[in-house]
Amino acid sequence: MKVIQTNFNFKPMNRFLALFTKGMAMGMAEVVPGVSGGTIAFITGIYEKLIASIRNFDTTLIQKLKNREWSEACSYVNADFLIRLFLGMVFGIIIGIFGITYFIDNYPIHVWAFFFSLIAASSFIVARDIKIFNWQTILFILIGTLFALWVTTGNPRSVDQSSLLFIFVSGILAISALLLPGLSGSFILLLLGMYTIIIPAVRDLLSGNFAELSTVLSFGAGCIVGIFTLSRVLHWGYLRFRDPVLALLTGFMLGSLNKIWPWQHVVGTIEKNGRDVVTKSLSVSPKTFANLTENPVFGTDPHMTVSVLIMCVTFIVVISIAFVSKK
């Protein structure tokens, strides 16, 4: 029996799938507060190449495009690399958005218990990477903590969160976090009170509901501007002032835990597309939470056993993964 041999090369497909999978992991990470897409890129060994590719979107690229040097322009920005990674990220974001929004709608306390533990563990991991602990480092941690507390406990009516300008700025800040290991775009949205506005808006658009199209377009425009502007500034600061930046990030995470505390007494809501969106809430003890007579969105059942179990397991798993990846 004659064996037919082929010269088909599976290496390009394998490289595509490998990069696509890394992008998908980054996309899913960016949807979950406390998990950084930048950290995933760093762990999987593509962080430096990603940074270099994004930084090459400059005047040299514009000149190559003007001269119709298409091949040279693609090579200059690693277009093949970025396209594969981007496709994976889009797929990961879609999966993450539909999964997260389902659980937020149906199991809000469990989700926020998961987020709380996730960010608490992440703050420990980021702080562990600070090389020199001194009074300056502690000062930056304190500044970051106080700033996050000020943002998360402020009166949301002072800022119109439905304003397209505010949504645009949120996009700039959220996407810029992509290039900083340890900081996620979703965490920035949480800090700004925009997480439960942006994520459902994107989900509705993907589901064929165009009611929030202006919200998504404004956020997307901010992301495009942020990736080529503020992200460069943040990365420059990270490279030159690493310890102070990490200390600030640690403070941001610690200060934001008040915002993510699972047991919230909701005192203000607005209706968007048939669902209640929390505009203001107060962190209370599980006992106080259980004694509330009415509490929109969160309900009054503290789900103590399951929530505490989720917190403990999440913290242990995240810390364990961090130690293994470090080795």
Buried (B, 14 or more C-beta within 10 A) or exposed (E): EEEEEEEEEEEEEEEBEBBBBBBBBBBBBBBBBBBBBBBBBBBBEBBEBBBEBBBBBEEEBEEBEEEEBEEEBBEBBBBEBBBBBBBBBEBBBBBBBBBBBEEBEEBBBBBBBBBBBBBBBBBBBBBEBBEEEEEEBEEBBBBBBEBBBEBBEEEBEEBEBEEBEBBBBBBBBBBBBBBBBBBBBBBBBBBBBBBBBBBBBBBBBEEEEEEBEEBBBBBBBBBEBBBEEBBBEBBEBBEEEBBBBBBBBBBBBBBBBBBBBBBBBBEBBEEBEEBEBBBBBBBBEBEEBBEBEEBEBBBEEBBBEEBBEBBEEBBEEBBEEBEEEEE
